[in-house]
């Protein structure tokens, strides 16, 4: 089957679904190709920054989210392995809270909204090939069920190992690879799982530094807790083969985590993703965009991954809408990645440096997080 659209979006996560919502509501014919069937779990810290509410309103999902059993976050703690920690309170906002939610829930809300907005959603539709021939072509599906979709514009929202990002390197081998070679180096890996509810946390999120990376734990609104770490490739693999040894060499090497966290045994599959680097991929094709994790755009420590995924989607949709001459999108605040990627990320790439930094500038570090990232 062959279908022609104005825009093909590869990936149905937050960035892909948000792009689809905005463009479909602007009157464009949109196809979203998602390799999984929703709901599905996704590696993430699962903390949603209050700044996201501006996008939730524009996307038309704010009221639905407020109706869900959200875990509203009232405070945070950052602790280094020496036992030093910083406690902070989150500004109380009933209508726009800082909250945690399973990605299986959030992403399903967004993808459902994209479909109701008019986007055609293909689930279980992995993209096998993407190529340009007087427009974009995407081959999706498997075996005899292959479909070829065509569109003038392509959006890559297909994660850290984006097929669309790789296609950009085929078009512009030298410039793209020179810009993106550091972002494809796998020196840090994300590890995430759900565990039992942590009574010691209550409504707070806690971040722990250790000698081989960092991690965070937060309760979810469904009676579970989320554990997400960034560590070395070797330790990430250990999580699958020797979970007890993995804990002792990562999060439990932090004294505060060891004393405060109850059993962190997984109640579902342990997820691993790489690379975890905030160096951005850039699409140099005039009719292709990279959004969300396909750009690898922000340091996970700051909890702004969803925010910048939605912001990428908004900016791409605005550019595409202008290209087609359709009505402009509603305006929304735009945020900089400077604090996360230029100040925090370099320190976190060298855990021993980060440990010393927090030891000598702990209050300043905590205040920076509270004021620059969470309000």
C-alpha positions as CSV (number, residue, x, y, z in Angstrom):
1,X,0.0,0.0,0.0
2,X,1.2,3.5,-0.8
3,X,-0.1,6.6,0.8
4,X,0.9,10.3,0.3
5,X,1.1,12.7,3.2
6,X,2.4,16.2,3.9
7,X,4.5,15.0,6.7
8,X,5.8,11.6,7.8
9,X,6.9,11.3,11.5
10,X,9.1,8.4,12.4
11,X,8.5,7.6,16.1
12,X,5.4,8.0,18.3
13,X,7.0,9.1,21.6
14,X,6.4,12.6,23.0
15,X,8.3,14.5,20.3
16,X,6.7,12.5,17.5
17,X,3.2,12.7,18.9
18,X,3.4,16.4,19.8
19,X,4.6,17.1,16.2
20,X,1.7,15.1,14.9
21,X,-0.9,16.9,17.1
22,X,0.3,20.4,16.1
23,X,0.6,19.7,12.4
24,X,-2.7,17.7,12.1
25,X,-4.6,20.5,13.9
26,X,-3.0,22.9,11.5
27,X,-4.7,21.0,8.7
28,X,-1.8,19.0,7.3
29,X,-2.0,15.3,6.4
30,X,0.3,13.5,8.9
31,X,1.5,9.9,9.3
32,X,3.1,8.7,12.5
33,X,5.1,5.5,12.2
34,X,5.7,3.8,15.6
35,X,7.6,0.5,15.9
36,X,5.9,-0.5,19.1
37,X,2.3,-1.1,20.2
38,X,1.2,1.3,23.0
39,X,1.2,1.3,25.9
40,X,4.8,0.5,26.2
41,X,7.5,1.2,28.7
42,X,10.3,3.6,27.8
43,X,13.6,4.4,29.6
44,X,13.2,7.7,31.4
45,X,13.5,9.3,34.8
46,X,9.7,9.8,34.6
47,X,9.8,13.2,36.3
48,X,7.9,15.9,34.5
49,X,9.2,19.5,34.9
50,X,6.5,22.1,35.6
51,X,7.6,24.0,32.5
52,X,5.9,21.2,30.4
53,X,2.4,22.5,31.3
54,X,2.6,25.2,28.7
55,X,3.0,22.5,26.0
56,X,0.4,20.3,27.6
57,X,-2.1,23.1,27.3
58,X,-1.2,23.8,23.6
59,X,-1.4,20.0,22.9
60,X,-4.8,19.7,24.5
61,X,-3.9,17.1,27.1
62,X,-3.5,19.2,30.3
63,X,-7.0,18.5,31.7
64,X,-6.6,14.8,31.0
65,X,-3.3,14.7,32.8
66,X,-4.7,16.5,35.8
67,X,-7.4,13.8,36.0
68,X,-4.8,11.0,36.4
69,X,-3.4,9.8,39.7
70,X,-0.2,11.8,39.4
71,X,2.5,11.7,42.0
72,X,3.0,15.4,42.7
73,X,6.6,16.2,43.7
74,X,7.0,18.5,46.7
75,X,10.8,18.4,47.2
76,X,14.1,17.0,46.0
77,X,17.4,15.9,47.4
78,X,20.8,15.6,45.8
79,X,23.4,13.5,47.6
80,X,27.0,12.7,46.9
81,X,28.8,9.5,48.0
82,X,30.4,11.2,51.0
83,X,27.0,11.6,52.7
84,X,26.6,15.3,51.9
85,X,23.2,16.3,50.5
86,X,21.1,19.3,49.6
87,X,17.4,19.4,50.2
88,X,15.1,21.7,48.3
89,X,11.4,22.4,48.1
90,X,9.4,22.6,44.9
91,X,7.1,25.6,44.4
92,X,3.5,24.5,45.0
93,X,1.2,24.9,42.0
94,X,-2.1,23.1,42.0
95,X,-2.7,23.6,38.3
96,X,0.9,23.1,37.1
97,X,2.6,20.7,39.5
98,X,6.0,19.1,39.2
99,X,5.0,15.4,38.9
100,X,6.1,11.9,38.1
101,X,4.2,9.5,35.8
102,X,5.0,6.2,34.0
103,X,6.0,6.9,30.4
104,X,3.6,4.1,29.3
105,X,0.8,6.3,30.5
106,X,2.1,9.7,29.3
107,X,3.1,8.5,25.9
108,X,-0.2,6.8,25.4
109,X,-2.1,10.0,26.2
110,X,-0.1,11.9,23.6
111,X,-0.3,9.3,20.9
112,X,-4.1,8.9,21.4
113,X,-4.4,12.7,21.2
114,X,-2.4,12.7,17.9
115,X,-4.9,10.2,16.4
116,X,-7.9,12.2,17.6
117,X,-6.4,15.3,16.1
118,X,-6.4,13.7,12.6
119,X,-2.9,12.2,12.3
120,X,-2.9,8.6,10.9
121,X,-1.0,6.4,13.4
122,X,0.7,3.2,12.3
123,X,1.6,1.1,15.4
124,X,3.8,-2.0,15.1
125,X,5.2,-0.3,12.1
126,X,9.0,-0.2,12.3
127,X,10.6,1.9,9.5
128,X,12.7,-0.4,7.4
129,X,14.0,2.2,5.0
130,X,13.8,5.9,4.4
131,X,14.9,7.5,1.2
132,X,14.5,10.7,-0.8
133,X,13.2,10.5,-4.4
134,X,11.3,13.6,-5.4
135,X,10.1,13.6,-1.8
136,X,10.5,11.3,1.2
137,X,9.6,7.6,1.1
138,X,9.3,5.5,4.3
139,X,9.0,1.7,4.0
140,X,7.2,0.4,7.1
141,X,6.1,-3.0,8.4
142,X,7.5,-6.5,7.8
143,X,7.4,-9.3,5.3
144,X,4.4,-9.2,2.9
145,X,2.8,-6.4,5.0
146,X,5.2,-3.7,3.9
147,X,3.8,-0.3,3.2
148,X,5.5,2.6,1.4
149,X,4.4,6.1,2.6
150,X,5.4,9.3,0.8
151,X,5.6,12.8,2.0
152,X,7.2,16.2,1.3
153,X,8.6,16.5,4.8
154,X,10.2,14.0,7.2
155,X,10.5,14.3,11.0
156,X,12.9,11.9,12.9
157,X,11.5,11.4,16.4
158,X,12.8,7.8,16.6
159,X,15.2,8.0,19.5
160,X,18.9,8.0,20.2
161,X,19.7,5.5,17.4
162,X,17.5,7.3,14.9
163,X,17.3,5.9,11.4
164,X,16.4,9.4,10.2
165,X,19.6,10.8,11.7
166,X,21.6,8.1,10.0
167,X,20.0,9.0,6.7
168,X,21.1,12.6,7.2
169,X,24.7,11.2,7.3
170,X,24.1,9.6,3.9
171,X,23.2,12.9,2.4
172,X,25.9,15.0,4.0
173,X,28.6,12.5,5.1
174,X,31.4,14.9,6.0
175,X,29.5,17.8,7.7
176,X,27.0,15.6,9.6
177,X,29.6,13.0,10.9
178,X,32.0,15.7,12.0
179,X,29.2,17.4,14.0
180,X,27.7,14.2,15.4
181,X,30.7,11.9,16.0
182,X,30.9,12.8,19.7
183,X,27.2,12.2,20.2
184,X,27.5,8.6,18.8
185,X,30.3,7.6,21.1
186,X,29.0,5.2,23.7
187,X,30.7,6.2,27.0
188,X,27.6,6.6,29.1
189,X,24.5,4.3,29.2
190,X,21.1,4.7,30.7
191,X,19.6,2.0,32.9
192,X,16.1,2.1,34.2
193,X,13.5,-0.1,36.0
194,X,10.5,0.0,38.2
195,X,10.6,-1.2,41.8
196,X,8.3,-1.2,44.8
197,X,7.1,2.0,46.4
198,X,9.7,3.8,48.5
199,X,8.3,5.0,51.8
200,X,11.4,7.0,52.6
201,X,10.9,9.2,49.5
202,X,7.3,10.1,49.9
203,X,6.6,13.0,47.5
204,X,10.3,13.8,46.8
205,X,12.7,12.9,44.1
206,X,16.2,12.0,45.1
207,X,19.4,12.1,43.0
208,X,22.6,10.3,44.0
209,X,26.1,10.7,42.7
210,X,28.5,7.8,42.7
211,X,32.0,7.2,41.3
212,X,30.7,5.7,38.0
213,X,27.8,8.0,37.3
214,X,24.6,9.2,38.9
215,X,21.0,8.1,39.4
216,X,17.6,9.1,40.7
217,X,14.6,7.5,42.4
218,X,11.1,8.8,42.5
219,X,7.7,7.3,43.4
220,X,5.1,7.1,40.7
221,X,1.3,7.6,41.0
222,X,0.6,3.9,40.6
223,X,2.2,2.7,43.7
224,X,5.6,1.9,42.1
225,X,8.9,3.8,42.1
226,X,11.2,4.6,39.2
227,X,14.9,4.1,39.3
228,X,17.0,5.6,36.5
229,X,20.8,5.6,36.3
230,X,23.5,6.9,33.9
231,X,26.7,4.8,34.2
232,X,29.4,3.0,32.1
233,X,28.6,0.4,29.4
234,X,30.3,-2.3,31.5
235,X,28.2,-1.6,34.6
236,X,25.0,-1.4,32.5
237,X,25.6,-4.9,31.2
238,X,26.2,-6.1,34.8
239,X,22.6,-5.0,35.6
240,X,21.4,-7.9,33.4
241,X,23.7,-10.6,34.7
242,X,24.4,-9.7,38.4
243,X,21.9,-7.2,39.7
244,X,23.2,-7.3,43.3
245,X,26.7,-6.6,42.1
246,X,25.4,-3.8,39.8
247,X,23.6,-2.1,42.7
248,X,26.7,-2.3,45.0
249,X,28.9,-0.7,42.3
250,X,26.5,2.0,41.4
251,X,23.7,3.6,43.4
252,X,24.4,1.6,46.6
253,X,28.0,2.9,46.6
254,X,26.3,6.2,47.6
255,X,25.9,6.0,51.4
256,X,22.8,8.1,51.4
257,X,21.1,5.8,48.9
258,X,22.2,2.7,50.7
259,X,20.7,4.0,54.0
260,X,17.5,5.5,52.7
261,X,16.4,3.2,49.8
262,X,14.5,0.1,50.5
263,X,14.8,-2.9,48.2
264,X,15.3,-1.7,44.7
265,X,14.6,-5.1,43.0
266,X,12.9,-4.7,39.6
267,X,9.2,-5.6,39.3
268,X,9.5,-5.3,35.5
269,X,12.1,-5.6,32.8
270,X,15.4,-3.6,33.2
271,X,15.7,-1.2,30.3
272,X,19.0,-0.1,28.8
273,X,19.6,2.8,26.3
274,X,22.7,4.3,24.7
275,X,24.3,6.7,24.1
276,X,23.4,9.1,26.8
277,X,25.1,12.3,25.4
278,X,23.7,15.8,25.1
279,X,25.6,16.7,21.9
280,X,23.0,17.5,19.2
281,X,22.5,15.9,15.9
282,X,21.6,18.5,13.3
283,X,19.5,17.8,10.2
284,X,21.0,19.6,7.2
285,X,18.3,18.5,4.8
286,X,15.8,21.3,4.0
287,X,12.8,19.0,4.3
288,X,13.8,16.9,7.3
289,X,13.8,17.6,11.0
290,X,15.2,15.8,14.1
291,X,13.4,16.1,17.4
292,X,13.6,14.7,20.9
293,X,16.1,11.9,21.6
294,X,16.9,11.7,17.9
295,X,18.9,14.9,18.5
296,X,20.3,13.7,21.9
297,X,19.7,17.1,23.2
298,X,19.9,17.4,26.9
299,X,21.7,16.0,30.0
300,X,19.2,13.6,31.7
301,X,20.2,14.7,35.2
302,X,18.2,17.9,34.9
303,X,14.9,16.1,34.2
304,X,14.2,18.2,31.1
305,X,14.1,15.5,28.5
306,X,10.3,15.6,27.9
307,X,10.4,19.5,28.0
308,X,13.0,19.7,25.2
309,X,11.3,16.9,23.2
310,X,8.1,18.9,23.2
311,X,10.0,22.1,22.5
312,X,11.8,20.5,19.5
313,X,8.4,19.3,18.3
314,X,6.9,22.7,18.6
315,X,9.7,24.4,16.7
316,X,9.7,21.8,13.9
317,X,5.9,22.1,13.6
318,X,6.1,25.9,13.5
319,X,8.7,25.8,10.7
320,X,6.7,23.2,8.7
321,X,3.4,25.2,9.2
322,X,5.1,28.3,7.9
323,X,6.4,26.4,4.9
324,X,2.9,25.3,4.0
325,X,1.5,28.7,4.7
326,X,-1.0,27.5,7.3
327,X,-2.1,29.5,10.3
328,X,0.6,30.1,12.9
329,X,0.8,28.0,16.1
330,X,0.0,29.4,19.5
331,X,3.1,30.9,21.1
332,X,4.8,29.3,24.1
333,X,7.9,30.1,26.2
334,X,11.2,28.7,24.8
335,X,13.9,27.5,27.1
336,X,17.7,27.2,26.8
337,X,19.7,24.0,27.3
338,X,22.7,26.1,28.5
339,X,22.6,25.2,32.2
340,X,22.1,21.5,31.6
341,X,24.5,21.0,28.7
342,X,27.2,23.7,29.3
343,X,27.4,23.7,33.1
344,X,26.1,20.5,34.6
345,X,26.9,18.0,31.9
346,X,30.6,18.6,31.7
347,X,31.0,18.0,35.4
348,X,28.8,14.8,35.3
349,X,31.0,13.3,32.5
350,X,33.7,13.2,35.2
351,X,32.1,11.8,38.3
352,X,35.0,12.5,40.6
353,X,35.0,16.1,39.6
354,X,31.3,16.3,40.2
355,X,31.7,14.8,43.6
356,X,34.3,17.4,44.5
357,X,32.3,20.2,43.0
358,X,29.3,19.4,45.2
359,X,31.5,18.9,48.2
360,X,32.8,22.4,48.0
361,X,29.8,24.2,46.4
362,X,26.9,22.1,47.6
363,X,24.4,24.9,48.5
364,X,25.1,26.8,45.3
365,X,24.6,23.6,43.2
366,X,21.3,22.8,44.8
367,X,20.1,26.4,44.4
368,X,21.0,26.3,40.7
369,X,18.9,23.2,40.2
370,X,15.9,24.7,42.0
371,X,15.9,28.1,40.4
372,X,17.2,27.4,36.9
373,X,15.6,24.1,36.1
374,X,12.4,23.5,38.1
375,X,10.5,26.7,38.1
